[in-house]
Amino acid sequence: MKVRLDRIGTIGVFITALASPCCFPLFGFLLTAFGIGNFELFGGWTMYVFQGLVVISLIGLSLSYRTHRCVWPLLIALPSAGIICYSYYFIDAPYWTIFLYTGMFGLLCASGVDYYRIRLHKKRKKMELQSTITCPVCGHTKEETMPTDACQFFYECKNCHTRLKPKSGDCCVFCSYGTVPCPPIQMGKNCC
């Protein structure tokens, strides 16, 4: 099982913020509303731990990009990390927290987009595009490649030249006469 550094980093950022509500007033307010007092988990190290987890999140998203070649999570995460750094080093109170929270939620969005893209990639990877069609008239079998963008309603048998149509209730000839259902059905969608 591959470790997802981006999720570990992003979750760590939020745990650090929740565990140090004196440094993050929004979370301090929320925890106080739930009756949890102000405590400091990391002491004087909070800001360093927080920034380290941001770096871990960026490393994870970079590794994910190298695997799946989806640039969107990085396009969200890099400016978010930049906003976090900018808020730490260049903005004074009281506005630095607005930038900090914006960067945190940007990292959360980047991890969410990455998670969605990975799930989509796995679905596509599992999809089978080869199906063996058996003619109901002569019994001839032939392996065919299914189209991914449309249903195939008609198929002509290469042996007896019978024109096959889908059975009642099926969306295409691969679902009726093939060994593997069509790609939309494999993905759990309606074909037509």
N, C-alpha and C positions, 0 to 999 in steps of 0.2 A: 504494500500500500504506500503510495507516494505521499509524503508529508506536504501539506499545503501551507507554505510559509506565509503567503499573503493573508490567509485567514488567521493564522496564529498571531501575526503582527497586528492585524486590525483588531482582533478580539483583545489582544494584550493592551493596545492603546486605550480601549474603552474600560478595561478592568483597572488599568493604572489611573485613569481619570476618576472612576467611581471610588477607588480606594484612597484617593487623595482629594477629597472634596474641598479642602481649604485652598487648593491651587486651581480648582475648576468650580467656580461658584454655581453654575447651572446644576451640576450634579450634586453639589453641596445642598442646594435648595431642595432638590428632589429627594435626597436621602433624609434630610431633616423632616420633610413632609411625611415620610414613612417611619419616623421615630428613630432613625439611626443617626447617632451623633457624629460629630466631625472627628475623623481619625486620619492618621498619615501612615500608610503602609510602608512606603519606601524612605521616609524621613527626608533628608536633604538630597536624596538621589532621584526624586520623582521626575524631574525634568530630563535627566540623563536617560533614565529608563524609558520614558515616553519617547524621546527622540530615537533611541536605539530600536524600539519596536516599530517606529515609522520606517526606519531603514530596513528592518527585517521584512516588513510588508512590501516595500519597493523591490527588494531582492526576489521575493516570492512571485510578484507580478511579472518581473523580468524573466524569470525562469519559465513561468507559464506562457509568456509571449514566445519564447524560444521553442516551446513545444507545440503550441496551437496557432501561432502567427496571427493572433487577434490583438490589434494595437489599441482598441478602445479602452480597456482597463488601465493601460499605461497612460493614455491621454488624459484620463481622469485623475490618476494617482499622482503623477509628477507635479501638476500645478497644486494639488492638494498638499503634498509634502512641502512644496515651496511656500505655500501660504502659512503652514505650521512654522517653518523656520523663520519666515519673515515676521510672524507674530512674536516669536521668542526674542529675536535679536534687534528688531527695528521699530517696534510699536510700543508705546508706553500705555499704562493703565488709563482709562478703563476700557479702551477699544481693543486691546490685544486678545481678549477672550472671544470676541466676535469672530476674528480671523481664525483663532485656534479651533473653535467649534466648526467653522466652515470647512477647514482642512480635515478635521476628524470625520465629518460626515461625507466629505468627498472620498476619503479612503474607504469608508464603509460602502459607498456606492460602487467604487472600483472593484472591491472584493465581490460585491453582488453581481456585477456585470461579468466578472471573470468566472464566477460559479455557474452562471447561466450559460456562458459560452462553452464551458467544459462539458456540461450536461448535453448541450446541443451537439458538440463534437462526438461524444460517446454514442449518442443515438445514431448519428450518421455513420459512425465507424461500424456499428453492429448491423447495419442494414445490408441485406443480401440483395444483389442485383441479378444473380443468375437463377433461373427457374427452368425446370424441365417440363415442357408441355407434352401431354399425351393426347393424341387424337382419339376421341371416343368412337369414331367410325372404323378406322383401320388399326388402331393401337400403336401407331408410329410415335416414337418419342424424339424430341429434339431440345437441346439446351439453348435457351435464348436469353439475351440481356434485356431486362425490363427498363422501360423509360422511367426516369425519376420525376419528370415534370408533368406527366399526363397519364391517363388510363389508356390502355389499348383495348378497344372494343372488338376488333376483328383480327383474326389470325387465320392464315391459309396454311393448311397442312402441306408439308413439303412432299409427302408420299402420295396421298390420294386427292390433293387439291380441294378438299372440303373447306368451306369457309366457316370457321367457328365463331360463335357469338357467346357472350357471357350467359351463364345459367340465371334463372330468375332469382333475384336477391343478391347476386354478385355484381361487382362494379366493373370487372374486366376479365379477359380470357385467362390471365395468370391466376386470378383468384378462383376461377372455375376449373381450369384444366392443368394448372401448374403445380409444381411441388412446393413453391414458396409464394406467399401472397405478395401483391404489388407493394412498392415502397410507401405510398401513403397509408396503407393499412398496417404495415409494419411499424410506422411511426405513431399509430393510434389515431389517425385522422380519417375523416370521411374522404373517400377517393373522388367522388363526383358531387 
